[in-house]
Amino acid sequence: MFDVSKEKLEIVDEKGNKEVYDISPLPGAYLEDLYAVLDALQGVGEDSDKVLKVLGTSVSGKLHKLVFATLKQSYPDQDDKKLNQFVTQNLMKFIEPIIKVNMPKA
């Protein structure tokens, strides 16, 4: 009845093992933070120095909250502490899939 698209993200760990994660859309309560992150990243592009400068602000906390909420939505049975650490270690990798799954036409 309702078609809800997901995004896939492949992450390779330190040992070379590949894991594919299904990324579900965020609940609507997180859209304000999503738009704040998108606004802050506007015009940054692929310039890693600019991205790091933006993430040095309160945006990183919002982005972390968004990625954590997304993964919790996608994998509700995972341990919160381990999930939180995983998000911290892989935060930058989730930016594009989070945007794509929540704003597929953007």
N, C-alpha and C positions, 0 to 999 in steps of 0.2 A: 504494500500500500504506500508506504513512504520510502523513497529511495534516498538513503544517506550514504554519501560517498566517503571513502577513507583514503588516506595517503599512506604510502609505504616509505619507510626509511631504513636503509641498510647501514649498520654500524659494524665496523671491524675492530675487534678488541686488540690488546697488545700482543696476543698470541697468534693473530691472524684469523681468528674465528669470526665468521660473518653471522650476524643475526639481523633478521628483517622484522621491523616493528610496524604494526598497523596503527595509524594515527586517526583517532576519531575526532569529530568536531567538538568544540567547547560548549558547555552550557551557556545560555544567553547572559547569565550574570557576569561573565568574564569579558564581554564585548567592550566595555569601557576601557579596560586595561589593554586589550588587544589593539584598539584604535590609538591609545596613547603610545604604545610601542611602535606601531606602524608610523605614526606621525614623527616620532623621534628618529626613526631609521630612514625617513624620506630623504632621498638625495645622497645617501651614503654609498650605495652601490657595493662594489666588490672591494673597496679600499679598506683593508683590515685595520689600519690606523684610525680611520674615522669610525669604524664600527666599535673598536675598543674604547674610543673616547665617548661615544654615546652610551655604551654599556657601563661606563664609569659613573654614570648618574643613577638616579632612582629607576631608570628603565630596566636595569639588570634584575632588580627585585621583581618587577612586574613580569618580565619575560620568564623568570624562573617560576613564578606562580602560575603563569599560563601553561608552561611546558609540564609542570607537575600536575596541574589539573587535567590537562589533555591525556597524559599517560595514566592517571588515576581513572579517568573515564574509559580509557581503552583497556586497561588491565586492573580492574577493581580489586582483585584478590592479592595483589602484590603488597609486600611489606612497605609501609610508608618511609621508614628510615632508609632502607636500601634504595627505594625509588628516588628519594630526595638526593641521595649521594650520586645516583646514576644521572639524574638531571643536571646536577652541578658539573659533573665530568663531561657531559655531552651537550651543554647548553647551546652552543653555537650551531651545532648540527641540526637542531630542531627549528630554527627560525623559518627557513623556507617551507618545510612541510606544514608547520602550524598555520602559516599564511595561506598556503594552497588549500588546506582542508576546510578552513573557516571562511575563505573568500575565493571560491574556485573561479569566479569570473574576473577577479582582479588581475 
